[in-house]
């Protein structure tokens, strides 16, 4: 018990000494030992690595699991070291709903058979998503989390210990400086009782001269300073080695990043393959029946996934009757013209079309026999066909 009390008193004294040193440094009343430029750069690099790793980790979590409640549940199961229960992906749930709906509507009907095909594709997409989530979690999220919860905590602990060693070192320097100043003062003034308020109290024999007492105080302060300097240098070296290990962390995270990209590429390739197969199945089932897509940006054509211009496929082409129209012979109707605002720039494909500039206003109208995706546009004395999807019709 006596030892514990002494240790507690000693720890309290050290804490108080550090607090005083820290406060005086903040007030500009005490000197501070500065770290070398290389060490400071290592600290800045480590802080930068931690901050960006944490941001990337959090955002990757959101990307892989947008549902906050699901993320909290996964976190709790992980902390409790329990297996996470099975959770179907959104694609798998959608596919199951479509298959159940097909049974209700009748699998022999066109709608029911199509629901079966699309639902099966959605289930496969959901399975591919599940595999992507598992792979990404193991190859990318786990290494980032291990760094934040393991390596970085160790670095933080050693940095905190280094700061304490620095405060002890600077406190020893301050005591030595005060002791030397008091010794010089005592030597000038002759015999005097030492002012123990300038250093920590000690048991001295007061019959000794003040100069000798201060000399002993200086010697003890120098000894403590050497010990504090040794402890500080040792801790600085340990911290330096940990900070230099950040380079290895970057190499490891780089490898994990490549694995994450590979997992993403595999997942999107699978999705593309499944959707292509679904399109082929629907095309063969529907025969020559085409269902137009009103969400295409370019009304004239879309490119294949290879980006080859030779594989351009027309989407909203004009009807034969409209193609036969001569633009210069088209006259606006007596009523039915409207103003339209151009949303995007458009380059005319031929002389029958009208080039457009974003945000300009033109007059538009339709004529019998034209495809519903096109209008006749007029700007001054210029006239030509314009795509509806590039316009915002005004009242």
N, C-alpha and C positions, 0 to 999 in steps of 0.2 A: 504493500500500500504506500509506503514511504517513497519507493522508487517511482511509482505511478504519479504521485503528487509532484515529485521533482521533475519528472519528464513533462508533465502538463505545464508546470511553471516555466520550464525551459522553452517549450513550444510556444507558449504565450509570449515570452520575451522575444523570440525570433520573429513571430508574427507582428508584434508591435514595432520592432525595429524595421521590418520591411514596409510596414504601413507608413511610418515616419519618413523613410527614404522616398517612397513613392509620392507621398504628398509634397515633400520638399522639391522633388523633381518637377512635379506639375506646377508648382508655384515659382519655379525658376530659382530656387534657393539652394539647390544641390546639383552637383555634376552627375552626368549619366554616361556609363560606358557604352560606346557605340560599337555595333557590329561592323565587320568589314563589308565592302561593297558587294563582294561575291556572295557572302552569306545573306545579305539583304535581297539580292536578286533571287536566290534560292527560295527565300521565304515568300517573295511576291509570286514566283512561279507556282509554288505549292498552293497558295491561296487561290490563284487563278484556276488551277486544275480542280481544286475542290469545288469552287463555285460553279464552274461550267459543267463538271461531272454531275453535280446535284441537279442542275437545271435539265440536262439531257436525260438523266434518269427519271425525273418526275414527268417530263413531257412524253417520254417513251412509254411510261406506265399509262398515261392518258390515251396515247395512240393505241396501245394494245387492249386496254380495257377502259372505254370512255365512262362506264358507270361507276360513280364514286362509291356507292354502297357495296358494289361487288369488290372494289379494290380494298375497302375497309375489311370486308369479310375475309378476303385472301390474306390480308396482313395479320388478322387475329388468328386464323388457322395456322399460319406460319409461326407466329410467336408461341402458340400453344403446342407446336410440334405435332399437329394432327393433320391427317390427310384431307385435302379439300374435296368436298362432295362434287359429284358429277354435275356440270352445268352445261346445258346445250347452248350452242352459239345461236345468234339471231338467224343466220341462214338455215340452220337445221330446224329451228322452230317454224320459220316461214315455210320451208319445204313440207314439214309435217302437216301444217294447216292446209296447204294446197292439196296434198294427197287426201286428207279427210274430206275436204270440200268436193273433190272429184268423185268420191264415193257417194256423196249426197246428190250431186247433180247427174250422176250416171257416167261411168267411165266410157260408155259407148258414144256419148255425145261429143261433138267437136270441142266444146268448151271443157268438158270433163277430161277428155284424152289429152288436151293441151295442158291442163292443170297438172296431170300426172307427169308429163314430160318436164315441165318447168319445175315442179316440186322436187322431182328426182335430181335435177340439176342444182337446185338450191341446197339440197342436202349434201351433195358432193362439194359444193362451194363452202358450206359450213364445216365440213370435215377438213378441207384444205386450210381453212382459217384456223381451226383448232390446232392442226399440226404446226402452222406458222407461229401461233401464240406460244406453244410449248417450246419450239426451237429457239425463238427469240428470247424467251425468258431465261433459258438455260445458257445460251451462248452470249447474250448481251447484257440483260438486266442483272443477272446474278454477279458477274464480275464487277460491274459498277457498284452494286450494293456492297459487295465484299470490301471494295476500296473505301467506301464511305463509312462503313460500320467497323472495319478492321484497321487497315493501314492508316487511315486519316485519324482515327481516335488515338492510335499510338503516337503519331506525329504531334497531335495536339497536346497529349500528356507530356511528351518530352519538351515541347516548346514552353509549356507552362513551368516545368521544372527548371528549364534554362533561365526563364525570366526571374524565378526565385533566386537562383544562384547569382544572377547579375545584381539583384537588389542587395543580397548579402555582401557581394564584392564591393559595391559602391558604398554601402554602410560602413564597411571596414576601412575603406579609403577615407571616408569622412571622419571616422574616429581617429585614425592616424594623423590626419591633418590637424584636428583640434588638439590632439595630444602634443604634437610638435610645436604648435603655436603656444600652448600653455607652458611647455618646457622652456621655450625661448623667453617667454615673459618672466618665468620664475628665475631664470639665469640673470636677467637684467635687474630685477627688483630685489634679489637676494632671497633670504629665507621667507617662505610664505606657506600657509596651509593650502594644500591643493584643493581646487574647486572640483569636487567629484560630480557636479552637475554637468560638466562638459563631457564626461565619459561615464561609462557605467561604474557603479560603486564597487570597490574592492577593499579587502582587509589589509591595511598598511600599518606599519609601525610609525606613528606620528613623530617619533623622535628623530627619524631620518630627515635629512634636509629635503626641502621641497623639490630642488633640482634633481636629486637622486630618485625621489618618488616619481617624478614625471619621466625621468629616463627609463625607469622600469615600466611605466605605462606605455611609453613609446615602443619599447622592445616587445611587450605583449601585443600591442596593436599591429606591429609589423609581422609578428608570427601568425596572428589571425588573418592578416591580409594575404600572406603567402598561402595559407590553407584555403582561403576563399578563392584565390586565383586558380589554384590547382583544381578545385571542385568545378569552377566555372569553365576552365579549359576542357576538362574531361566531358562535361555535359554538352559543351558546344560541339565537340567532335562527334558525340553520339547523335546529336540533332542534325549535324551537317550530313552524316552518312544517310540518315533517314530521308532528308530532303533531296539528296542526290539520287535516291531510289525512285523519285518521281519520274525520271527518264524511263526506267523499266516499266513503270505504270503506264506511261504513254504507249510504249511498244505493245504491252498486253492489251490495252484498250483499242489500239489500231487493229490488232488481229481480231478482236471481238467485233469491231465495226465491220470488217470485211465479212465475217460470218453472218452478221445481221443483214447486210446487203444481199448476200447469197440467199438467205432465207426469204427475204422479200421478193427477190427475182423469181425464185422457185414458186412462191405462192401466186404471184401475179401471172406467171406463165401457165400454171394450172388453171387459174380462173379463166384466162383467155382461151385455153384449150377446151374447157367445159362449155363455155359460151359459144364457141364456134361449132362444136358438136350439136348443141341445142338448136342453133340457127339452121343447121343442115337438116335436123330432124323435123323442125317446124316447116321448113321450105318443102321437103318431100311430102309431108302430110297434107299441106295446103295446096299443093300443085302450083298453078299459075296465079293464085290469089295473092295479091300484095297488099300489105297494110302500111300506109305511109307513116313516116316518123316526122312529126311536126316539130321536133326539138333539134333538128340538124341546123347548124350555124350557117353553112353554105348551102343555099337552096339548089345550086346547080350540080354539085358533085361532092362525093366523099372519097377519100383515098383509102387504099388498103393499108393494113398494118405495116407493110414493108415500106410505105412511103413512096412507091414507084409511081411516077406520073402516068405511065402506060396502063396502070391498073385502075385509073379513075373510072368510077361508075356513075352514070347520070342518075339523079334522084327525082327532081321535080322539073322534068323537061316540059316544054310547051306541047300542047295538043297539035295534031296535024293541021287543024283549021287555023289555029293561031299562028303556026309557022308560015302559013300561006298568006297571012295578012301583010300588007305593005304599010310600014309604019307611017310613011308620009301621007298615006290615004286615010289614015284613021282620024276621025273627027270626034271631039269630045261631045258627050251627050248634052242635051239641053239642061238636064238636071242630073245630079248624082256625082258631081266632082267634089273632091275633098282635099283639104290640105294635109300634108304629112311631113313629119320631122324625120330626117335621116339619122339613123342610129350609128351606122358604121360606114366607113369608106367602101366604095364598090367600084371596081374597074369593069367596064363593059367588055363582054366577050366578043361582040361583033357590032356591026353598024346598026343592028336593030335594037340594041340595048342602050341605056342612058347611064353614064358614069355618075356616081354620087359622091358627095363629100359629107362627112359627119356633121351634124347639127344644122345643116341647111334645110330650108322649107321648100317643098315642091308641091305641085298640083297633081293629083292622081285620080284615075278613074278606070273602070273596066269596060271591056267590049265583049259582045257575044262571041263564044268560041274560045276564049282564053282560059288557060289553066288558072285555077283559083289561087295558086301560089305566086302569080305575077299580076302586075298592074301596068297600065300605061302612065308614065310620068312625064310632066312638062315643066321645063324651067326656061322661062322667056320664050325664045323661038326654037329651043331644043326639045326634042321629043324622043321617047324610047321606052322599051320595056324595063321594069325595075322589079326586083324581088320583094315580096311582102315582108319577109322576115327582117329586112334591113330598115323597115319603116315603123314609125309610130303614128298611127292614123289619129288626126285631131278632129274634134267635133266641128 
